[in-house]
Amino acid sequence: MTSEQLKSRIHSIDIMRGVVILIMLLDHVRERFFLHMQVSDPMDVDVTSPSLFWSRFAAHFCAPTFIFLTGLSAWLYSHPATGVARSARGFLVKRGLFLIALEVTLICFSWMGYYHTIWLQVMWAIGLCMLVLALLIKLPQRVLLVLGLVIVFGHNLLTPISFTPDEFGYSLWTILHDRGYLSQGGLIDVKISYPVLPWIGVILLGYCAGPLYAHTQKAQSRKRALLLLALLCVGLFAVLRGFNIYGETLPWQTFSTTTETIMSVFNVTKYPPSLNFLLITLAGMFLGLWAFERPLNRVTNALRVYGSVPMFFYILHLYVLLAMYQVGMLIWGANQGHYFGVSDISSVWLITLLLIIGLYWPTKKFSEYKRKTKKPWLKYL
């Protein structure tokens, strides 16, 4: 493999991260300035406009991509291009605890500008998944693959299981499978927004996909495998979802318009992510990884910059949005019921575009600083 091919191999991962980071930005702009038009999970097709539906659906690709690529990156850490294998366990533990600490401090505060509830969201889920992967990483890769597949394909069978808050097992089940409050009514509430069991399956599959990115793997073989995985996921989604067989708690329905019917088909559950949710989103990720493995151009290089420092961008954009919201409240007040916001989804798209442009320079500067200094703590950002 040539040095250019090696760069393309790694760049494609950063580009894919960059794409979903910008999609995430769109969703967080929506949550910040369009919260008066909040959507449910799954979305109510009867009251959700197509533009809002597809804007929210695009965000479904973020968490699966982040968590799958976290597993893949852990494999790359264990198998560097130098050929000298090393254990990723220590890094996974430290990074996982770091993400959980960030979630309950800087990230939680950024949503409201004060503490009243600790929302355990995607960074909590990634951190906990990293801790589980660290625990299991010494198992044979075939065992990890089987375990990941069993979790991803089988967790929907657990949907009928539930616990009330006063029952033994409620807290563990809330962490693993059912979204809810760990504690409520005390000094501060704690809510699990991302039940982690299906995500543990995703990070295990990401780790098992690592050999596709080995420095000895030929680019064309990897691209064929990625395309095959994408087609396989789409095919399984078409069968399982198309015939309402398995993998989603809410069957799709025929509506009066084709647009609403298509929306119903793709109206999949995120909390926890259903099998059909994971099939269609991972298919998009595999397709993106396949498409992005080529020499950089101006667009893909910009996307690579965003994806090269994902945690820096994540924290930066949350606090920029918080500041923008507070300034808006000071100037215009709550113009959308209890919230300050914009009146249509096109304004959300415009704000997102302006932020993509405005946040590029600080993101690029930090990416360059990280690449040049090689300080160990920068690996966490």
Secondary structure, 3 states (H helix, E strand, C coil): CCHHHHHHHHHHHHHHHHHHHHHHHHHHHHHHHCHHHCCCCCCCCCCCCHHHHHHHHHHCCHHHHHHHHHHHHHHHHHCCCCCCCCCCHHHHHHHHHHHHHHHHHHHHHHHHCCCCEEEECHHHHHHHHHHHHHHHCCCCHHHHHHHHHHHHHHHHHHCCCCCCCCCCCHHHHHHHCCCEEEECCCCCEEEECCCCHHHHHHHHHHHHCHHHHCCCCCHHHHHHHHHHHHHHHHHHHHHHHHCCCCCCCCCCCCCCCHHHHHHHHCCCCCCCCCHHHHHHHHHHHHHHHHHHCCCCCHHHHHHHHHHHCHHHHHHHHHHHHHHHHHHHHHHHCCCECCECCCCCHHHHHHHHHHHHHHCHHHHHHHHHHHHHHCCHHHHHC
